[in-house]
Each structure stands twice: as structure tokens, then as C-alpha cells.
Amino acid sequence: MVVERIKKHHISFKNAFAGLVYVFKTQPNFLVHAIATFIVLFLAAYLRVTIAEFTLLVFAIVIVLTAEMLNTAIEALTDMVSPDWHEKAKIAKDVSAGMVLVAAVGSSTIGILIFGKYLI
């Protein structure tokens, strides 16, 4: 019984990593966000931000990357369900893209608030 549960978890992790590989290979915006992630983490280490500030930065990063992946999933599902142009499909895709924009603007604001005092 334990072996079966481990096998199921192994498959779940394998699928999750396949999803990460997919977004890295196919989504240019995800790659941009990933590069920004490394820059932010390097800058945070270089400037020696507090643990609370670092935690907020990591949270902001996770929100943006998650939003980008959710956007990709919504777009793929929308394309599958509605291959032809449809107003509701357009709304789903536009709102999904808007979600990423809100997350990115919010995260950028957090970055400016945290890094601002160190850089000025």
C-alpha cells in the first residue's frame, strides 16, 4: 500500500516537472519572469535585505510565476474547448493575461519599496 502511494506521488512530481519544462520551453514571458527572479534574488543577497524583506520578495516572485503558469493553463484549455474565435474565449484569455499584469505590477511595486531604500 505504501509503495502504491509513493508511485502515485512520483508520477505527480514527474507531471509537475513536465509542466515546468513546458512553460520554460514555450512561454517567452515565463522566461523573462525567471530571469527577473534571478536578478531580484541576486540583488537581495548583494544588498543584504532583511529576512522579512526577502520573504516578501520570494512571495511576490512566486505569485508572478504562478500567475504566468495559470495563464498558460487557461489559454491552453480555452484553445482546446473553443478552437474557433468566441467572445467568451477572448474574455477568458484577456482576463487571464490581466491577472499576470496585476501580479507583475504588484510585485514590481514591492521590489521598488524594498530596494528603493537600499539604492537611494
C-alpha positions as CSV (number, residue, x, y, z in Angstrom):
1,M,0.0,0.0,0.0
2,V,2.8,2.4,0.9
3,V,4.6,1.5,-2.4
4,E,1.5,2.4,-4.4
5,R,1.2,5.8,-2.7
6,I,4.9,6.5,-3.4
7,K,4.4,5.6,-7.1
8,K,1.4,7.9,-7.3
9,H,3.4,10.8,-5.8
10,H,6.3,10.0,-8.1
11,I,4.0,10.3,-11.1
12,S,2.5,13.6,-9.7
13,F,6.0,15.1,-9.3
14,K,7.0,13.9,-12.8
15,N,3.9,15.6,-14.3
16,A,4.6,18.8,-12.3
17,F,8.2,19.0,-13.6
18,A,6.9,18.3,-17.1
19,G,4.7,21.4,-16.7
20,L,7.6,23.5,-15.6
21,V,9.7,22.3,-18.5
22,Y,6.8,23.1,-20.8
23,V,6.5,26.7,-19.7
24,F,10.2,27.3,-19.8
25,K,10.4,25.9,-23.4
26,T,7.3,27.5,-24.8
27,Q,6.4,30.7,-22.9
28,P,8.7,33.6,-23.5
29,N,7.1,35.7,-20.8
30,F,7.8,33.0,-18.2
31,L,11.5,33.0,-19.2
32,V,11.5,36.8,-18.7
33,H,10.0,36.4,-15.3
34,A,12.5,33.7,-14.4
35,I,15.4,36.0,-15.4
36,A,13.9,38.8,-13.3
37,T,13.7,36.3,-10.4
38,F,17.4,35.7,-10.6
39,I,18.2,39.4,-10.8
40,V,16.0,40.1,-7.8
41,L,17.4,37.3,-5.7
42,F,21.0,38.4,-6.6
43,L,20.2,42.0,-5.7
44,A,18.6,40.9,-2.4
45,A,21.7,38.9,-1.4
46,Y,24.0,41.7,-2.6
47,L,22.2,44.4,-0.7
48,R,21.6,42.1,2.3
49,V,17.9,42.8,2.7
50,T,16.3,41.7,5.9
51,I,14.7,38.3,6.2
52,A,11.2,39.9,6.3
53,E,12.0,41.8,3.1
54,F,13.5,38.7,1.5
55,T,10.3,36.7,2.4
56,L,8.1,39.4,0.7
57,L,10.3,39.3,-2.4
58,V,10.1,35.5,-2.6
59,F,6.3,35.7,-2.1
60,A,6.0,38.3,-4.9
61,I,8.1,36.1,-7.2
62,V,6.0,33.0,-6.5
63,I,2.8,35.0,-7.2
64,V,4.1,36.2,-10.6
65,L,5.4,32.8,-11.7
66,T,2.2,31.1,-10.6
67,A,0.1,33.6,-12.4
68,E,2.1,33.1,-15.5
69,M,1.6,29.3,-15.3
70,L,-2.1,29.7,-14.6
71,N,-2.4,32.0,-17.6
72,T,-0.7,29.4,-19.8
73,A,-3.1,26.7,-18.5
74,I,-6.2,28.8,-19.0
75,E,-5.1,29.7,-22.6
76,A,-4.4,26.1,-23.4
77,L,-7.7,24.9,-22.0
78,T,-9.6,27.7,-23.8
79,D,-8.0,26.8,-27.1
80,M,-9.0,23.2,-26.6
81,V,-12.6,24.0,-25.6
82,S,-13.1,26.8,-28.2
83,P,-10.8,26.4,-31.1
84,D,-12.7,28.9,-33.2
85,W,-12.9,32.6,-32.2
86,H,-15.5,33.2,-29.5
87,E,-16.2,36.3,-27.4
88,K,-16.2,34.3,-24.1
89,A,-12.9,32.6,-25.0
90,K,-11.4,36.1,-25.7
91,I,-12.6,37.3,-22.3
92,A,-11.1,34.3,-20.6
93,K,-7.7,34.8,-22.2
94,D,-7.8,38.6,-21.7
95,V,-8.7,38.3,-18.0
96,S,-6.0,35.6,-17.6
97,A,-3.4,37.9,-19.1
98,G,-4.7,40.8,-17.0
99,M,-4.1,38.6,-13.9
100,V,-0.4,38.3,-14.8
101,L,-0.2,42.0,-15.4
102,V,-1.7,42.8,-11.9
103,A,0.7,40.3,-10.3
104,A,3.7,41.7,-12.1
105,V,2.8,45.3,-11.3
106,G,2.2,44.4,-7.6
107,S,5.4,42.5,-7.4
108,S,7.3,45.4,-9.1
109,T,5.9,47.8,-6.5
110,I,7.0,45.5,-3.7
111,G,10.5,45.4,-5.3
112,I,10.6,49.2,-5.6
113,L,9.5,49.7,-2.0
114,I,12.1,47.2,-0.7
115,F,15.1,48.0,-2.9
116,G,14.4,51.8,-3.0
117,K,15.8,52.5,0.4
118,Y,19.0,50.5,-0.3
119,L,19.6,52.1,-3.7
120,I,18.9,55.7,-2.9
